[in-house]
């Protein structure tokens, strides 16, 4: 029974980490779209390349943080959470 | 490959902001009494990788804006994936290797976001000062 409980904890943590990493898809698509639109804008007005690049860099940095949050949550769920949960389980028995 | 002046300027801004925020973080660790050499090493690793990540993103953007729309989009997605792997490796190193403090390694990865959020304040402050100088 204990093995089953530990298995459920480990499986839940892995599943949670996988679900968290779904958030990593968004920033990639968003950054790609931003750069594509920037290409379009620079094609129309080549003299605005500096301003467009600066704005886009800042936008990409912000967009990327969302993926980073997901990454950190996933890593915590994989490396730290299982040990803590198993300890709690063993203490409660 | 020549680095665009915009990328250089923004990376320098992010690097300076990371140094300032790292000092603040070290001070917080000292105040709460949790400081040891592992905090310093973790901070160096995390902040270094965060700045490197921003610089690599700048290089990709600089190259991508000269390409066609579809190629630029694909290039940016590939870059994002590779940079995410770099960040993941850093976070895993910070957690698993005993000579790094896990919190001190992960927190600096968010310094770029804080630096970007504070940018309008810093830039406005600079522009206000230069306007005051011109008027004075």
Backbone of each chain as ProteinMPNN parsed JSONL, in Angstrom:
{"seq_chain_A": "XXXXXXXXXXXXXXXXXXXXXXXXXXXXXXXXXXXXXXXXXXXXXXXXXXXXXXXXXXXXXXXXXXXXXXXXXXXXXXXXXXXXXXXXXXXXX", "coords_chain_A": {"N_chain_A": [[0.832, -1.222, 0.0], [1.95, 1.201, 0.78], [3.898, 1.527, -1.179], [2.297, 1.957, -3.368], [1.138, 4.41, -2.698], [3.411, 6.054, -2.682], [4.111, 5.788, -5.338], [1.908, 7.03, -6.545], [2.313, 9.643, -5.661], [4.789, 10.276, -6.896], [4.064, 9.944, -9.584], [2.055, 11.888, -9.772], [3.545, 14.222, -9.345], [5.246, 14.167, -11.578], [3.369, 14.327, -13.612], [2.245, 16.814, -13.047], [4.489, 18.439, -13.516], [4.801, 18.04, -16.24], [2.384, 19.145, -17.161], [2.805, 21.784, -16.372], [4.808, 22.54, -18.099], [3.461, 22.936, -20.438], [2.94, 25.559, -20.629], [5.27, 26.489, -21.667], [5.096, 26.471, -24.387], [3.7, 28.645, -25.358], [5.309, 31.168, -25.16], [7.28, 30.68, -27.143], [5.81, 30.604, -29.549], [4.689, 33.144, -29.424], [6.96, 34.865, -29.415], [8.003, 34.216, -31.897], [5.962, 35.179, -33.589], [6.094, 37.897, -32.949], [8.63, 38.617, -33.903], [8.265, 38.062, -36.606], [6.363, 40.0, -37.305], [7.86, 42.241, -36.757], [9.785, 42.076, -38.739], [8.193, 42.611, -40.91], [7.445, 45.256, -40.327], [9.944, 46.556, -40.381], [10.594, 46.11, -42.999], [8.741, 47.78, -44.222], [9.399, 50.303, -43.128], [12.503, 50.937, -43.19], [14.219, 52.689, -41.823], [13.462, 52.694, -39.214], [14.632, 50.626, -37.829], [16.323, 50.385, -35.52], [14.73, 51.328, -33.353], [12.581, 49.555, -33.5], [13.878, 47.11, -33.027], [14.804, 47.48, -30.376], [12.368, 47.745, -28.916], [11.282, 45.262, -29.495], [13.124, 43.487, -28.377], [12.765, 43.983, -25.652], [10.096, 43.237, -25.397], [10.263, 40.519, -26.084], [11.832, 39.605, -23.982], [10.095, 39.922, -21.846], [8.008, 38.22, -22.633], [9.311, 35.808, -22.53], [9.647, 35.318, -19.852], [7.339, 34.151, -18.886], [7.501, 31.509, -19.785], [9.689, 30.832, -18.299], [8.769, 30.892, -15.668], [7.106, 28.649, -15.715], [9.002, 26.695, -16.218], [10.572, 26.75, -13.892], [8.672, 25.984, -11.973], [8.15, 23.391, -12.905], [10.669, 22.192, -12.552], [10.971, 22.374, -9.785], [8.848, 20.72, -9.035], [9.764, 18.278, -9.985], [12.286, 17.826, -8.744], [12.264, 18.704, -6.013], [9.675, 18.535, -4.786], [8.711, 15.69, -4.71], [10.309, 14.394, -2.703], [9.672, 15.9, -0.414], [6.887, 15.421, -0.183], [6.811, 12.626, 0.113], [8.166, 12.387, 2.525], [6.314, 13.669, 4.221], [4.23, 11.855, 3.983], [5.386, 9.525, 5.097], [5.814, 10.385, 7.698], [3.228, 10.688, 8.556], [2.307, 8.148, 8.812]], "CA_chain_A": [[0.0, 0.0, 0.0], [2.868, 2.351, 0.863], [4.53, 1.678, -2.495], [1.287, 2.542, -4.258], [1.017, 5.837, -2.334], [4.623, 6.742, -3.177], [3.983, 5.813, -6.803], [0.926, 8.07, -6.912], [2.97, 10.94, -5.429], [5.785, 10.505, -7.961], [3.327, 10.117, -10.847], [1.38, 13.196, -9.728], [4.553, 15.273, -9.522], [5.691, 14.142, -12.98], [2.245, 14.813, -14.424], [2.173, 18.259, -12.797], [5.611, 19.081, -14.209], [4.465, 18.01, -17.67], [1.317, 20.136, -17.4], [3.396, 23.122, -16.229], [5.623, 22.854, -19.283], [2.6, 23.349, -21.568], [3.101, 27.025, -20.696], [6.486, 26.808, -22.42], [4.803, 26.538, -25.826], [3.213, 30.002, -25.668], [6.335, 32.167, -25.451], [7.938, 30.39, -28.42], [4.917, 31.049, -30.634], [4.559, 34.608, -29.302], [8.203, 35.51, -29.87], [8.083, 34.02, -33.349], [5.034, 36.117, -34.235], [6.598, 39.265, -32.758], [9.752, 38.842, -34.831], [7.727, 38.093, -37.97], [5.727, 41.312, -37.513], [8.935, 43.236, -36.782], [10.366, 41.994, -40.091], [7.24, 43.308, -41.783], [7.535, 46.696, -40.022], [11.237, 47.065, -40.865], [10.483, 46.101, -44.463], [7.992, 48.979, -44.622], [10.16, 51.498, -42.745], [13.857, 50.46, -42.807], [14.924, 53.635, -40.931], [13.04, 52.485, -37.815], [15.133, 49.32, -37.382], [16.839, 50.471, -34.145], [13.609, 51.453, -32.401], [11.8, 48.306, -33.529], [14.682, 46.059, -32.373], [14.788, 47.719, -28.921], [11.041, 47.399, -28.385], [11.057, 43.826, -29.627], [13.967, 42.811, -27.382], [12.105, 44.108, -24.352], [8.874, 42.412, -25.479], [10.652, 39.102, -26.065], [12.306, 39.297, -22.621], [8.899, 39.788, -21.0], [7.286, 37.012, -23.049], [10.067, 34.63, -22.139], [9.534, 35.089, -18.403], [6.217, 33.226, -18.666], [8.061, 30.176, -19.945], [10.638, 30.614, -17.195], [7.965, 30.543, -14.486], [6.685, 27.252, -15.903], [10.211, 25.87, -16.113], [10.956, 26.678, -12.47], [7.66, 25.156, -11.29], [8.363, 21.999, -13.316], [11.899, 21.691, -11.92], [10.677, 22.183, -8.353], [7.981, 19.54, -8.919], [10.514, 17.054, -10.253], [13.422, 17.58, -7.853], [12.057, 18.989, -4.59], [8.361, 18.141, -4.253], [8.509, 14.288, -4.352], [10.949, 14.105, -1.419], [8.889, 16.509, 0.665], [5.591, 14.735, -0.059], [7.048, 11.275, 0.65], [8.476, 12.575, 3.961], [5.057, 13.952, 4.906], [3.485, 10.586, 4.008], [6.012, 8.594, 6.047], [5.601, 10.894, 9.053], [1.812, 10.541, 8.932], [1.973, 6.708, 9.057]], "C_chain_A": [[0.863, 1.268, 0.0], [3.522, 2.628, -0.5], [3.577, 2.354, -3.47], [1.158, 4.05, -3.99], [2.209, 6.633, -2.848], [4.58, 6.86, -4.705], [3.028, 6.891, -7.259], [1.544, 9.457, -6.736], [3.942, 11.254, -6.567], [5.104, 10.758, -9.302], [2.651, 11.476, -10.909], [2.349, 14.334, -9.958], [5.016, 15.353, -10.983], [4.614, 14.701, -13.904], [2.104, 16.336, -14.286], [3.271, 19.013, -13.528], [5.343, 19.136, -15.715], [3.411, 19.04, -18.021], [1.885, 21.56, -17.329], [4.159, 23.518, -17.489], [4.79, 23.153, -20.52], [2.73, 24.862, -21.753], [4.351, 27.428, -21.462], [6.247, 26.948, -23.915], [4.474, 27.98, -26.227], [4.294, 31.012, -26.013], [7.038, 31.944, -26.786], [7.124, 30.902, -29.59], [4.829, 32.583, -30.63], [5.781, 35.339, -29.814], [8.347, 35.402, -31.386], [7.193, 35.003, -34.088], [5.542, 37.549, -34.128], [7.715, 39.581, -33.75], [9.252, 38.923, -36.27], [7.106, 39.457, -38.273], [6.785, 42.424, -37.559], [9.613, 43.262, -38.147], [9.505, 42.799, -41.066], [7.373, 44.831, -41.603], [8.83, 47.3, -40.557], [11.26, 47.09, -42.395], [9.76, 47.339, -44.979], [8.779, 50.252, -44.344], [11.565, 51.098, -42.275], [14.569, 51.4, -41.824], [14.567, 53.421, -39.45], [13.585, 51.193, -37.215], [15.594, 49.332, -35.92], [15.714, 50.472, -33.118], [12.814, 50.147, -32.317], [12.553, 47.191, -32.793], [14.653, 46.225, -30.859], [13.463, 47.278, -28.314], [10.83, 45.898, -28.399], [11.886, 43.039, -28.612], [13.286, 42.818, -26.021], [10.847, 43.219, -24.307], [9.192, 40.934, -25.381], [11.1, 38.697, -24.66], [11.112, 39.082, -21.691], [8.154, 38.491, -21.341], [7.987, 35.755, -22.539], [9.926, 34.306, -20.659], [8.401, 34.108, -18.094], [6.698, 31.777, -18.754], [8.98, 29.812, -18.795], [9.907, 30.239, -15.903], [7.587, 29.062, -14.555], [7.852, 26.299, -15.692], [10.604, 25.67, -14.652], [9.972, 25.797, -11.697], [7.887, 23.679, -11.615], [9.588, 21.414, -12.617], [11.683, 21.451, -10.43], [9.821, 20.941, -8.145], [8.753, 18.239, -9.127], [11.551, 16.774, -9.156], [13.116, 17.758, -6.364], [10.754, 18.404, -4.03], [8.241, 16.661, -3.874], [9.089, 13.935, -2.976], [10.135, 14.638, -0.253], [7.588, 15.744, 0.903], [5.761, 13.337, 0.541], [7.376, 11.364, 2.139], [7.204, 12.813, 4.766], [4.248, 12.66, 5.068], [4.045, 9.647, 5.073], [5.8, 9.051, 7.485], [4.163, 10.637, 9.531], [1.422, 9.086, 9.224], [2.343, 6.325, 10.507]], "O_chain_A": [[0.56, 2.255, -0.671], [3.678, 3.776, -0.917], [3.972, 3.195, -4.277], [1.079, 4.855, -4.918], [2.057, 7.733, -3.378], [4.956, 7.881, -5.279], [3.29, 7.59, -8.237], [1.327, 10.344, -7.561], [3.924, 12.349, -7.129], [5.494, 11.648, -10.058], [2.66, 12.142, -11.944], [2.042, 15.293, -10.666], [5.16, 16.437, -11.548], [4.9, 15.441, -14.844], [1.878, 17.046, -15.266], [3.035, 20.082, -14.091], [5.618, 20.139, -16.375], [3.513, 19.727, -19.038], [1.505, 22.43, -18.113], [4.156, 24.681, -17.892], [5.331, 23.574, -21.542], [2.645, 25.379, -22.868], [4.483, 28.583, -21.866], [7.092, 27.481, -24.634], [4.901, 28.468, -27.273], [4.213, 31.658, -27.057], [7.359, 32.904, -27.486], [7.648, 31.543, -30.5], [4.886, 33.228, -31.677], [5.665, 36.315, -30.556], [8.752, 36.348, -32.063], [7.602, 35.593, -35.088], [5.443, 38.325, -35.079], [7.75, 40.653, -34.354], [9.736, 39.733, -37.061], [7.296, 40.005, -39.359], [6.642, 43.407, -38.285], [9.971, 44.326, -38.652], [10.001, 43.547, -41.909], [7.41, 45.587, -42.574], [8.833, 48.399, -41.112], [11.865, 47.972, -43.005], [10.106, 47.883, -46.028], [8.836, 51.16, -45.174], [11.785, 50.938, -41.075], [15.433, 50.954, -41.069], [15.266, 53.897, -38.555], [13.066, 50.711, -36.208], [15.295, 48.406, -35.167], [15.741, 49.72, -32.143], [12.429, 49.696, -31.238], [11.958, 46.426, -32.035], [14.497, 45.246, -30.13], [13.43, 46.537, -27.332], [10.28, 45.323, -27.459], [11.415, 42.048, -28.054], [13.233, 41.801, -25.329], [10.579, 42.547, -23.311], [8.5, 40.181, -24.696], [10.797, 37.597, -24.197], [11.117, 38.177, -20.857], [7.724, 37.759, -20.449], [7.344, 34.773, -22.168], [10.068, 33.151, -20.256], [8.496, 33.326, -17.149], [6.355, 30.937, -17.921], [9.051, 28.659, -18.369], [10.363, 29.384, -15.145], [7.73, 28.325, -13.58], [7.712, 25.243, -15.075], [10.929, 24.559, -14.232], [10.374, 24.973, -10.876], [7.829, 22.822, -10.733], [9.555, 20.278, -12.145], [12.149, 20.455, -9.878], [10.035, 20.19, -7.194], [8.434, 17.218, -8.518], [11.685, 15.641, -8.693], [13.661, 17.028, -5.536], [10.739, 17.846, -2.932], [7.711, 16.372, -2.801], [8.438, 13.259, -2.18], [9.926, 13.956, 0.751], [7.23, 15.454, 2.045], [4.96, 12.911, 1.373], [6.928, 10.532, 2.928], [7.023, 12.247, 5.844], [3.665, 12.397, 6.12], [3.298, 9.05, 5.848], [5.628, 8.23, 8.386], [3.908, 10.407, 10.713], [0.368, 8.815, 9.799], [2.147, 5.18, 10.912]]}, "seq_chain_B": "XXXXXXXXXXXXXXXXXXXXXXXXXXXXXXXXXXXXXXXXXXXXXXXXXXXXXXXXXXXXXXXXXXXXXXXXXXXXXXXXXXXXXXXXXXXXXXXXXXXXXXXXXXXXXXXXXXXXXXXXXXXXXXXXXXXXXXXX", "coords_chain_B": {"N_chain_B": [[30.833, 37.794, -36.746], [29.084, 40.83, -36.568], [28.067, 42.647, -33.73], [25.012, 44.219, -33.138], [24.627, 47.699, -32.286], [22.359, 48.359, -30.751], [21.695, 45.955, -29.482], [24.0, 45.598, -27.966], [23.824, 47.823, -26.256], [21.408, 47.355, -24.85], [21.994, 44.894, -23.66], [24.081, 45.651, -21.993], [22.678, 47.345, -20.274], [20.945, 45.471, -19.066], [22.851, 43.807, -17.87], [24.073, 45.537, -15.999], [21.86, 46.128, -14.392], [21.38, 43.556, -13.419], [23.639, 43.15, -11.844], [23.241, 45.087, -9.841], [20.808, 44.17, -8.731], [21.68, 41.682, -7.881], [23.427, 42.352, -5.825], [21.588, 43.421, -4.033], [20.125, 41.085, -3.499], [22.091, 39.493, -2.264], [22.493, 41.017, 0.019], [20.011, 40.719, 1.254], [20.109, 37.972, 1.83], [22.216, 38.029, 3.674], [21.078, 39.568, 5.703], [18.931, 37.948, 6.57], [20.392, 35.945, 7.624], [21.297, 33.694, 6.222], [23.462, 33.522, 4.612], [26.137, 32.084, 2.768], [29.114, 30.779, 1.123], [27.976, 29.363, -0.941], [25.719, 30.701, -1.731], [26.776, 32.928, -2.998], [28.142, 31.723, -5.166], [25.989, 30.468, -6.491], [24.504, 32.713, -7.134], [26.267, 34.02, -8.917], [26.343, 32.144, -11.001], [23.585, 32.001, -11.786], [22.934, 34.731, -12.427], [24.837, 35.252, -14.396], [24.113, 33.423, -16.42], [21.55, 34.366, -16.953], [22.035, 36.899, -18.087], [23.564, 36.1, -20.276], [21.65, 34.622, -21.645], [19.858, 36.658, -22.377], [21.531, 38.143, -24.066], [22.032, 36.271, -26.101], [19.458, 36.046, -27.066], [19.142, 38.615, -28.076], [21.055, 38.547, -30.133], [19.877, 36.645, -31.8], [17.499, 37.963, -32.486], [18.565, 40.151, -33.823], [19.67, 38.897, -36.074], [17.385, 37.686, -37.085], [15.614, 39.73, -37.892], [16.51, 40.469, -40.343], [15.773, 38.543, -42.053], [13.401, 36.554, -44.011], [9.837, 36.611, -43.296], [8.698, 34.055, -42.471], [10.935, 32.414, -42.127], [12.228, 33.863, -40.147], [10.452, 33.596, -38.027], [10.591, 30.806, -37.525], [13.283, 30.589, -36.861], [13.386, 32.052, -34.51], [11.764, 30.523, -32.842], [13.263, 28.169, -32.641], [15.549, 29.162, -31.419], [14.464, 29.973, -28.988], [13.747, 27.496, -27.875], [16.282, 26.274, -27.56], [17.494, 28.077, -25.809], [15.813, 27.852, -23.628], [16.451, 25.271, -22.839], [19.046, 25.689, -21.982], [18.556, 27.323, -19.748], [17.117, 25.513, -18.2], [19.023, 23.564, -17.704], [20.766, 25.081, -16.163], [19.162, 25.637, -13.896], [18.757, 23.024, -12.964], [21.4, 22.279, -12.392], [21.893, 24.116, -10.349], [20.182, 23.139, -8.386], [20.949, 20.456, -8.002], [23.798, 20.296, -7.709], [25.912, 20.462, -4.953], [27.496, 22.695, -4.323], [26.182, 24.978, -5.056], [23.664, 27.293, -4.07], [20.257, 26.592, -4.189], [18.037, 28.43, -4.317], [19.401, 30.849, -4.651], [20.432, 30.454, -7.141], [18.25, 30.2, -8.835], [16.616, 32.502, -8.488], [18.074, 34.791, -9.643], [17.573, 34.341, -12.373], [15.272, 35.621, -12.95], [15.909, 38.267, -12.94], [16.249, 39.686, -15.291], [13.677, 40.147, -16.172], [12.768, 41.854, -14.147], [14.504, 43.979, -14.537], [13.683, 44.852, -17.073], [11.094, 45.601, -16.462], [11.601, 47.762, -14.818], [12.726, 49.519, -16.553], [11.285, 51.668, -17.986], [11.067, 53.547, -15.901], [13.756, 54.135, -15.261], [14.702, 55.112, -17.742], [12.968, 57.278, -18.149], [13.707, 58.838, -16.012], [16.352, 59.44, -16.726], [15.918, 60.884, -19.132], [14.426, 63.016, -18.159], [16.302, 64.253, -16.514], [18.213, 65.042, -18.431], [16.709, 66.84, -19.881], [16.262, 68.775, -17.948], [18.882, 69.659, -17.619], [19.337, 70.815, -20.112], [17.463, 72.89, -20.053], [18.381, 74.271, -17.815]], "CA_chain_B": [[29.511, 38.451, -36.787], [29.113, 42.103, -35.844], [26.926, 42.792, -32.815], [24.284, 45.469, -33.33], [24.775, 48.596, -31.122], [21.156, 48.279, -29.902], [21.825, 44.74, -28.659], [25.069, 45.87, -26.992], [23.326, 48.784, -25.265], [20.396, 46.723, -24.001], [22.661, 43.866, -22.836], [24.81, 46.371, -20.945], [21.665, 47.787, -19.297], [20.484, 44.285, -18.318], [23.965, 43.331, -17.041], [24.228, 46.458, -14.853], [20.7, 45.9, -13.518], [21.56, 42.257, -12.746], [24.647, 43.327, -10.79], [22.594, 45.828, -8.745], [19.829, 43.285, -8.089], [22.429, 40.616, -7.198], [23.907, 42.923, -4.562], [20.407, 43.493, -3.155], [19.799, 39.722, -3.075], [23.118, 39.074, -1.294], [22.209, 41.743, 1.269], [18.845, 40.065, 1.878], [20.583, 36.702, 2.409], [23.018, 38.351, 4.869], [20.167, 40.058, 6.749], [18.166, 36.825, 7.154], [21.35, 35.028, 8.251], [21.433, 32.44, 5.466], [24.513, 33.691, 3.606], [27.416, 31.362, 2.778], [29.749, 30.876, -0.201], [27.111, 28.727, -1.953], [24.809, 31.749, -2.218], [27.551, 33.743, -3.947], [28.374, 30.925, -6.382], [24.691, 30.325, -7.158], [24.158, 34.023, -7.699], [27.127, 34.248, -10.087], [25.884, 31.247, -12.077], [22.244, 32.402, -12.243], [22.953, 36.058, -13.072], [25.629, 35.125, -15.636], [23.321, 32.728, -17.446], [20.417, 35.231, -17.326], [22.544, 37.924, -19.018], [23.951, 35.388, -21.51], [20.394, 34.28, -22.319], [19.35, 37.887, -23.002], [22.436, 38.487, -25.169], [21.776, 35.325, -27.203], [18.165, 36.426, -27.651], [19.418, 39.81, -28.874], [21.753, 38.136, -31.364], [18.901, 35.973, -32.671], [16.589, 38.996, -33.01], [19.344, 40.931, -34.793], [19.772, 38.113, -37.314], [16.057, 37.326, -37.605], [14.913, 40.849, -38.543], [16.992, 40.628, -41.723], [15.32, 37.388, -42.837], [11.984, 36.565, -44.402], [8.931, 36.454, -42.142], [8.525, 32.671, -42.009], [12.242, 31.942, -41.642], [12.488, 34.563, -38.879], [9.595, 32.976, -37.004], [11.163, 29.491, -37.192], [14.583, 30.795, -36.201], [13.122, 32.524, -33.148], [11.238, 29.383, -32.066], [14.403, 27.269, -32.382], [16.397, 29.84, -30.425], [13.742, 29.926, -27.705], [13.862, 26.125, -27.358], [17.657, 26.026, -27.115], [17.771, 28.906, -24.625], [15.068, 27.243, -22.507], [17.245, 24.122, -22.383], [20.175, 26.251, -21.224], [18.033, 27.755, -18.443], [16.738, 24.316, -17.452], [20.29, 22.969, -17.254], [21.272, 25.928, -15.072], [18.339, 25.412, -12.701], [19.037, 21.663, -12.482], [22.735, 22.363, -11.773], [21.74, 24.86, -9.092], [19.493, 22.316, -7.38], [21.618, 19.174, -7.726], [25.207, 20.407, -7.292], [25.88, 21.0, -3.584], [28.222, 23.957, -4.107], [25.307, 26.104, -5.403], [22.401, 27.409, -3.328], [19.196, 26.474, -5.211], [17.274, 29.687, -4.425], [20.291, 31.892, -5.177], [20.668, 30.189, -8.571], [17.013, 30.364, -9.62], [16.088, 33.879, -8.408], [18.665, 35.704, -10.652], [17.048, 34.124, -13.731], [14.162, 36.562, -13.145], [16.402, 39.639, -12.861], [16.051, 40.364, -16.593], [12.274, 40.606, -16.177], [12.68, 43.015, -13.245], [15.227, 45.077, -15.206], [12.828, 45.355, -18.155], [9.949, 46.28, -15.839], [12.06, 49.041, -14.256], [13.332, 50.315, -17.622], [10.634, 52.971, -18.235], [11.381, 54.459, -14.797], [15.159, 54.564, -15.418], [14.827, 55.9, -18.973], [12.266, 58.539, -17.937], [14.533, 59.599, -15.088], [17.488, 59.957, -17.501], [15.466, 61.895, -20.08], [14.023, 64.189, -17.377], [17.532, 64.921, -16.092], [18.846, 65.694, -19.583], [15.871, 68.009, -20.206], [16.545, 69.782, -16.917], [20.208, 70.213, -17.92], [19.189, 71.69, -21.285], [16.752, 74.095, -19.614], [19.243, 74.97, -16.857]], "C_chain_B": [[29.536, 39.725, -35.941], [27.85, 42.243, -34.981], [26.325, 44.184, -32.994], [24.441, 46.381, -32.094], [23.57, 48.56, -30.178], [21.26, 47.096, -28.945], [22.879, 44.966, -27.578], [24.543, 46.746, -25.864], [22.349, 48.113, -24.288], [21.022, 45.645, -23.103], [23.433, 44.53, -21.695], [23.843, 46.829, -19.861], [21.221, 46.616, -18.418], [21.591, 43.781, -17.382], [24.138, 44.217, -15.807], [23.082, 46.247, -13.858], [20.858, 44.595, -12.739], [22.571, 42.379, -11.614], [24.014, 44.015, -9.575], [21.635, 44.908, -7.977], [20.516, 42.13, -7.348], [22.936, 41.113, -5.853], [22.754, 42.99, -3.553], [20.076, 42.097, -2.611], [20.804, 39.213, -2.032], [22.858, 39.732, 0.062], [21.034, 41.097, 2.015], [19.26, 38.749, 2.536], [21.398, 36.956, 3.677], [22.088, 38.748, 6.015], [19.392, 38.897, 7.389], [19.082, 35.741, 7.732], [21.545, 33.715, 7.524], [22.598, 32.503, 4.481], [25.664, 32.713, 3.835], [27.969, 31.396, 1.354], [28.872, 30.292, -1.302], [26.123, 29.722, -2.552], [25.518, 32.584, -3.286], [27.764, 32.996, -5.27], [27.08, 30.759, -7.19], [24.271, 31.612, -7.841], [24.965, 34.305, -8.964], [26.65, 33.413, -11.271], [24.555, 31.745, -12.659], [22.266, 33.722, -13.006], [23.723, 36.004, -14.396], [24.818, 34.492, -16.747], [22.147, 33.606, -17.897], [20.868, 36.296, -18.338], [22.93, 37.28, -20.353], [22.706, 35.047, -22.336], [19.826, 35.5, -23.053], [20.213, 38.265, -24.213], [22.2, 37.575, -26.378], [20.449, 35.64, -27.884], [18.338, 37.654, -28.548], [20.083, 39.462, -30.193], [20.78, 37.485, -32.344], [17.965, 37.001, -33.307], [17.296, 39.805, -34.098], [19.464, 40.203, -36.134], [18.398, 37.928, -37.952], [15.378, 38.482, -38.339], [15.378, 41.083, -39.986], [16.509, 39.495, -42.63], [13.878, 37.574, -43.291], [11.126, 36.227, -43.195], [8.893, 35.029, -41.588], [9.833, 32.124, -41.434], [12.558, 32.566, -40.289], [11.708, 33.927, -37.738], [10.185, 31.631, -36.554], [12.474, 29.629, -36.419], [14.385, 31.188, -34.738], [12.603, 31.377, -32.264], [12.374, 28.428, -31.682], [15.294, 27.862, -31.288], [15.775, 29.755, -29.038], [13.88, 28.544, -27.062], [15.263, 25.882, -26.79], [17.98, 26.825, -25.858], [17.013, 28.385, -23.402], [15.83, 26.054, -21.939], [18.447, 24.596, -21.558], [19.725, 26.661, -19.815], [17.687, 26.544, -17.574], [17.984, 23.647, -16.878], [20.856, 23.758, -16.073], [20.506, 25.663, -13.783], [18.609, 24.031, -12.107], [20.398, 21.621, -11.784], [22.638, 23.019, -10.399], [21.108, 24.025, -7.994], [20.327, 21.085, -7.0], [23.059, 19.3, -7.216], [25.27, 21.092, -5.923], [26.598, 22.339, -3.408], [27.395, 25.178, -4.532], [24.073, 26.091, -4.504], [21.267, 27.459, -4.357], [18.446, 27.794, -5.409], [18.123, 30.779, -5.062], [20.628, 31.667, -6.648], [19.422, 30.523, -9.389], [16.531, 31.82, -9.622], [16.732, 34.816, -9.459], [18.16, 35.502, -12.082], [15.898, 35.089, -14.028], [14.614, 38.022, -13.12], [16.178, 40.414, -14.172], [14.641, 40.943, -16.663], [12.12, 41.868, -15.322], [13.351, 44.222, -13.905], [14.373, 45.694, -16.31], [11.629, 46.113, -17.577], [10.355, 47.656, -15.3], [12.572, 50.005, -15.331], [12.638, 51.656, -17.872], [10.955, 53.997, -17.153], [12.785, 55.03, -14.976], [15.304, 55.489, -16.623], [14.156, 57.264, -18.792], [13.095, 59.454, -17.038], [15.704, 60.243, -15.841], [17.058, 61.096, -18.412], [15.037, 63.166, -19.355], [15.262, 64.98, -16.953], [18.188, 65.676, -17.247], [18.045, 66.923, -20.015], [16.126, 69.147, -19.225], [17.873, 70.47, -17.184], [20.111, 71.219, -19.07], [18.523, 73.001, -20.888], [17.621, 74.957, -18.704], [20.397, 75.641, -17.581]], "O_chain_B": [[29.941, 39.716, -34.779], [26.732, 41.996, -35.434], [27.035, 45.19, -32.999], [24.393, 45.888, -30.967], [23.72, 48.71, -28.965], [20.955, 47.212, -27.758], [22.69, 44.581, -26.424], [24.771, 46.473, -24.686], [22.449, 48.281, -23.072], [20.64, 45.494, -21.942], [23.438, 44.033, -20.569], [24.141, 46.721, -18.671], [21.129, 46.74, -17.197], [21.32, 43.379, -16.25], [24.327, 43.713, -14.7], [23.297, 46.193, -12.647], [20.519, 44.523, -11.558], [22.391, 41.787, -10.55], [24.215, 43.595, -8.436], [21.645, 44.867, -6.747], [20.018, 41.654, -6.328], [22.886, 40.39, -4.858], [22.92, 42.66, -2.379], [19.784, 41.937, -1.426], [20.422, 38.584, -1.045], [22.982, 39.098, 1.109], [21.061, 40.949, 3.237], [18.831, 38.438, 3.647], [21.295, 36.2, 4.643], [22.28, 38.324, 7.155], [19.217, 38.864, 8.607], [18.604, 34.74, 8.264], [21.92, 32.718, 8.141], [22.718, 31.641, 3.611], [26.114, 32.535, 4.966], [27.35, 31.986, 0.469], [29.0, 30.674, -2.465], [25.738, 29.611, -3.716], [24.948, 32.905, -4.328], [27.59, 33.561, -6.349], [27.08, 30.894, -8.414], [23.759, 31.612, -8.96], [24.418, 34.772, -9.964], [26.562, 33.903, -12.396], [24.419, 31.892, -13.874], [21.694, 33.831, -14.09], [23.325, 36.62, -15.384], [24.831, 34.966, -17.884], [21.783, 33.6, -19.073], [20.175, 36.562, -19.32], [22.664, 37.833, -21.421], [22.706, 35.167, -23.561], [19.374, 35.398, -24.193], [19.69, 38.659, -25.255], [22.17, 38.032, -27.52], [20.316, 35.524, -29.102], [17.762, 37.729, -29.633], [19.731, 40.004, -31.241], [20.837, 37.727, -33.55], [17.669, 36.933, -34.5], [16.721, 40.105, -35.145], [19.372, 40.82, -37.195], [18.246, 37.998, -39.171], [14.646, 38.254, -39.302], [14.73, 41.798, -40.75], [16.797, 39.485, -43.827], [13.231, 38.583, -43.008], [11.593, 35.647, -42.215], [9.037, 34.822, -40.384], [9.841, 31.461, -40.397], [13.084, 31.902, -39.396], [12.225, 33.741, -36.637], [10.268, 31.352, -35.358], [12.738, 28.898, -35.465], [15.104, 30.73, -33.851], [12.96, 31.277, -31.09], [12.439, 27.944, -30.552], [15.73, 27.169, -30.369], [16.459, 29.5, -28.047], [14.103, 28.432, -25.856], [15.414, 25.355, -25.688], [18.65, 26.329, -24.953], [17.508, 28.465, -22.278], [15.861, 25.843, -20.727], [18.812, 23.973, -20.561], [20.407, 26.391, -18.826], [17.93, 26.545, -16.367], [18.002, 23.221, -15.723], [21.361, 23.18, -15.11], [21.098, 25.486, -12.718], [18.682, 23.882, -10.887], [20.542, 21.012, -10.724], [23.218, 22.545, -9.422], [21.445, 24.17, -6.819], [20.403, 20.717, -5.828], [23.493, 18.501, -6.386], [24.735, 22.188, -5.758], [26.335, 23.049, -2.437], [27.861, 26.308, -4.383], [23.51, 25.037, -4.211], [21.304, 28.266, -5.286], [18.243, 28.227, -6.543], [17.645, 31.541, -5.902], [21.064, 32.594, -7.33], [19.518, 31.06, -10.493], [16.084, 32.317, -10.656], [16.008, 35.569, -10.11], [18.304, 36.395, -12.917], [15.579, 35.351, -15.187], [13.788, 38.923, -13.263], [15.95, 41.624, -14.163], [14.428, 42.058, -17.138], [11.441, 42.819, -15.71], [12.84, 45.34, -13.842], [14.341, 46.914, -16.466], [11.202, 47.13, -18.123], [9.562, 48.598, -15.321], [12.822, 51.177, -15.046], [13.311, 52.682, -17.963], [11.1, 55.183, -17.448], [12.995, 56.238, -14.864], [15.954, 56.531, -16.535], [14.694, 58.285, -19.22], [13.181, 60.662, -17.258], [16.018, 61.415, -15.638], [17.714, 62.135, -18.479], [15.248, 64.269, -19.859], [15.28, 66.209, -17.02], [18.659, 66.8, -17.076], [18.615, 67.921, -20.457], [16.198, 70.315, -19.606], [18.006, 71.681, -17.013], [20.696, 72.301, -19.03], [18.94, 74.079, -21.311], [17.614, 76.185, -18.79], [21.235, 76.281, -16.946]]}, "name": "protein", "num_of_chains": 2, "seq": "XXXXXXXXXXXXXXXXXXXXXXXXXXXXXXXXXXXXXXXXXXXXXXXXXXXXXXXXXXXXXXXXXXXXXXXXXXXXXXXXXXXXXXXXXXXXXXXXXXXXXXXXXXXXXXXXXXXXXXXXXXXXXXXXXXXXXXXXXXXXXXXXXXXXXXXXXXXXXXXXXXXXXXXXXXXXXXXXXXXXXXXXXXXXXXXXXXXXXXXXXXXXXXXXXXXXXXXXXXXXXXXXXXXXX"}
